[in-house]
Amino acid sequence: MSLVLGVAFAQPRDGSFSIRFEPTAIVQTGVQIPFRISVDDARHKPLGGAKVTLEITTKEPTDTKLLTATETDPGTYIAKPIFEHSGEWSVYVEVERAGAKTTRTKQVLVP
């Protein structure tokens, strides 16, 4: 008789969170650029206590940087990536809370 044990991992469900993000300084290379990330729940209320990450990347995989955003107020988070060089970058934000996840991506041109 053999016993087989399996581990099941729950897949995050769609959180239907509203995510808005933008830089709060002039986008340039070589310095931290604060991004304010605002997150609301499905009822349009600020979503506090979430895990918020911001990833920047170009077409070169070596350019990828992942940061954990810090909550400054309920539903407001800050991450400060450094763009190493000029060009087109993808900025990807992921918000996860209570097993629900929502993502959003924007393109940013760094002069």
C-alpha positions as CSV (number, residue, x, y, z in Angstrom):
1,M,0.0,0.0,0.0
2,S,1.4,3.4,-0.9
3,L,0.4,6.7,0.3
4,V,0.6,9.7,-2.0
5,L,0.5,13.1,-0.4
6,G,-0.2,16.1,-2.6
7,V,0.1,19.8,-1.9
8,A,-2.5,22.1,-3.5
9,F,-1.8,25.7,-3.9
10,A,-4.7,28.1,-4.1
11,Q,-4.6,30.3,-7.1
12,P,-5.3,34.0,-6.4
13,R,-8.7,35.1,-7.6
14,D,-9.3,38.4,-9.4
15,G,-9.5,41.1,-6.8
16,S,-11.2,43.7,-9.1
17,F,-9.1,46.3,-7.4
18,S,-8.8,49.7,-9.0
19,I,-5.1,50.6,-9.4
20,R,-3.8,54.0,-10.4
21,F,-0.2,54.9,-10.4
22,E,2.1,57.6,-11.6
23,P,5.5,59.1,-10.9
24,T,5.6,62.1,-8.5
25,A,8.8,63.4,-9.9
26,I,10.3,64.0,-13.4
27,V,11.2,60.6,-14.8
28,Q,15.0,60.4,-15.4
29,T,17.9,58.0,-15.1
30,G,20.1,57.2,-12.2
31,V,17.9,58.5,-9.3
32,Q,15.0,57.1,-7.3
33,I,11.6,58.1,-8.9
34,P,8.7,57.9,-6.5
35,F,5.6,56.3,-7.9
36,R,2.4,56.9,-6.0
37,I,0.1,53.8,-6.2
38,S,-3.5,54.3,-5.3
39,V,-5.7,51.2,-4.7
40,D,-9.4,51.0,-4.2
41,D,-11.5,47.9,-3.5
42,A,-14.6,46.9,-5.6
43,R,-16.7,49.3,-3.5
44,H,-14.4,52.2,-4.4
45,K,-13.0,52.4,-0.9
46,P,-9.2,52.7,-0.2
47,L,-7.6,49.3,0.1
48,G,-5.2,49.2,3.0
49,G,-3.1,46.3,4.2
50,A,-2.4,45.0,0.7
51,K,0.9,43.5,-0.6
52,V,1.8,45.9,-3.4
53,T,4.8,45.3,-5.7
54,L,6.2,47.4,-8.6
55,E,8.3,45.9,-11.3
56,I,10.2,47.8,-14.0
57,T,11.7,46.1,-17.0
58,T,12.8,46.6,-20.6
59,K,13.1,44.1,-23.3
60,E,16.4,43.1,-21.7
61,P,15.8,40.7,-18.9
62,T,18.8,42.0,-17.0
63,D,17.0,45.3,-16.6
64,T,14.2,43.9,-14.4
65,K,13.9,45.4,-10.9
66,L,11.2,44.4,-8.4
67,L,10.3,46.5,-5.4
68,T,7.8,46.2,-2.5
69,A,5.8,49.4,-2.1
70,T,5.3,50.9,1.3
71,E,1.8,51.9,2.5
72,T,1.8,55.6,3.4
73,D,-2.0,56.0,4.0
74,P,-4.9,53.5,3.6
75,G,-5.0,52.7,-0.1
76,T,-1.9,54.7,-0.9
77,Y,1.5,53.1,-1.5
78,I,4.9,54.4,-2.6
79,A,7.7,52.6,-4.5
80,K,10.9,54.2,-5.7
81,P,12.5,52.5,-8.7
82,I,15.7,53.6,-10.3
83,F,15.7,53.6,-14.1
84,E,19.3,52.7,-15.1
85,H,19.2,54.0,-18.6
86,S,16.9,55.9,-21.0
87,G,14.4,54.1,-23.2
88,E,11.0,52.5,-23.0
89,W,10.3,50.7,-19.7
90,S,7.3,48.7,-18.6
91,V,6.0,49.5,-15.1
92,Y,4.0,46.6,-13.7
93,V,2.0,46.9,-10.5
94,E,0.6,43.9,-8.6
95,V,-1.8,44.2,-5.7
96,E,-2.7,41.2,-3.5
97,R,-4.9,41.0,-0.5
98,A,-6.8,38.1,1.2
99,G,-6.0,35.7,-1.7
100,A,-7.3,38.2,-4.4
101,K,-4.9,39.8,-6.9
102,T,-5.1,42.5,-9.6
103,T,-2.4,43.8,-11.9
104,R,-1.8,46.8,-14.2
105,T,1.0,47.7,-16.6
106,K,2.0,51.0,-18.1
107,Q,4.7,52.0,-20.6
108,V,7.1,54.8,-19.5
109,L,9.5,56.6,-21.7
110,V,12.6,57.6,-19.8
111,P,14.5,60.4,-21.6
